[in-house]
């Protein structure tokens, strides 16, 4: 028995046209989303630097809630939580501690401070400073 698929051709043509037409729209959406995420990261970095932890905590925990509802992908969430706070400068440790002290139950505060300590440890390990840090830590205890 020979199958005749000619009656599907109009449907396939419309489907192909729709898919091709929607590709530029998706690219614009990706660009808009990337700009929005960059803007959010810049704003969060500024809030952190000036110690506006109330607003920062509200926004970061809002991002986490959005992620739990499917608004953000895993990669987007990581970029929104990690990129604004990517400095591994020991001078900013105080800011992380102040954020956690102000909001001790905040997921965002604890996560970003933990990521900061991880970056410091990896940096120290890769630059050979880890041995000296262990000695300093042992003397401090």
C-alpha positions in Angstrom: 0.0 0.0 0.0 1.4 3.3 -1.1 1.0 6.3 1.3 0.0 9.7 -0.2 1.4 12.5 1.9 0.4 15.3 -0.5 -2.4 16.4 1.8 0.2 17.2 4.5 2.2 19.6 2.2 0.2 22.7 2.9 0.5 22.1 6.7 4.3 21.5 6.4 4.7 24.6 4.3 2.9 26.7 6.9 4.9 25.1 9.7 8.2 25.7 8.0 7.2 29.4 7.3 6.3 29.8 11.0 9.6 28.3 12.2 11.7 30.4 9.9 9.8 33.6 10.7 10.1 33.0 14.5 13.9 32.6 14.5 14.8 36.3 14.4 12.2 37.0 17.1 13.9 34.5 19.4 17.3 36.0 18.7 15.9 39.5 19.6 14.5 38.0 22.8 17.8 36.4 23.7 19.5 39.8 23.1 17.0 41.6 25.2 17.3 39.0 28.0 21.1 39.3 27.9 20.8 43.1 28.2 18.4 42.8 31.1 20.6 40.3 32.9 23.7 42.6 32.4 21.7 45.5 33.8 20.5 43.5 36.8 24.1 42.3 37.5 25.4 45.9 37.3 22.6 47.1 39.6 23.2 44.3 42.1 27.0 45.0 42.1 26.3 48.6 42.9 23.9 47.8 45.7 26.5 45.4 47.2 29.3 48.0 47.0 27.3 50.6 48.8 25.8 48.2 51.3 22.2 48.4 50.3 21.6 44.9 51.5 17.8 45.3 52.1 17.1 46.0 48.4 19.8 43.6 47.2 18.5 40.8 49.3 15.0 41.3 48.2 15.9 41.3 44.5 18.3 38.3 44.8 15.8 36.2 46.7 13.2 37.3 44.1 15.4 35.9 41.4 15.7 32.6 43.3 11.9 32.5 43.7 11.6 33.1 39.9 14.0 30.3 39.2 11.9 28.0 41.3 8.9 28.9 39.2 10.7 28.3 35.9 11.5 31.9 35.0 15.3 31.4 34.9 17.4 28.5 33.6 20.2 27.0 35.8 22.8 28.9 33.7 20.9 32.2 34.0 20.5 31.7 37.7 24.2 31.1 38.1 25.1 34.2 36.1 22.7 36.3 38.1 24.1 35.1 41.4 27.8 34.7 40.5 28.6 37.4 37.9 27.8 40.5 40.0 29.9 39.1 42.9 32.8 37.7 41.0 35.6 39.7 42.7 38.0 37.6 44.7 39.4 40.6 46.5 39.9 39.9 50.2 38.9 43.5 50.9 35.2 42.8 50.1 34.9 40.0 52.7 33.6 42.5 55.1 30.7 43.3 52.8 29.7 39.7 52.6 29.9 39.3 56.3 27.7 42.4 56.8 25.1 41.1 54.4 24.9 37.7 56.1 24.8 39.5 59.5 21.9 41.7 58.4 20.0 38.8 56.8 21.1 35.6 58.6 18.4 33.5 57.0 19.0 34.8 53.5 19.8 32.1 50.9 21.2 34.8 48.6 23.5 36.2 51.2 24.9 32.8 52.2 25.2 31.6 48.7 27.1 34.6 47.4 29.4 34.6 50.4 30.1 30.9 49.9 30.8 31.4 46.2 33.2 34.3 47.2 35.1 32.0 49.6 35.3 29.3 47.0 36.8 31.8 44.5 39.3 32.9 47.1 40.3 29.4 47.8 40.7 28.5 44.1 42.7 31.6 43.5 45.0 30.9 46.4 45.4 27.4 45.3 46.2 28.3 41.7 48.7 31.0 42.7 50.5 29.0 45.3 49.3 31.1 48.2 47.4 28.2 49.8 50.4 27.0 51.9 50.9 30.4 53.4 47.2 30.8 54.1 47.0 27.4 55.9 49.9 28.5 58.1 48.3 31.9 58.9 45.0 30.1 59.7 46.7 27.6 62.0 48.4 30.4 63.8 45.1 32.4 64.2 43.4 29.4 65.7 
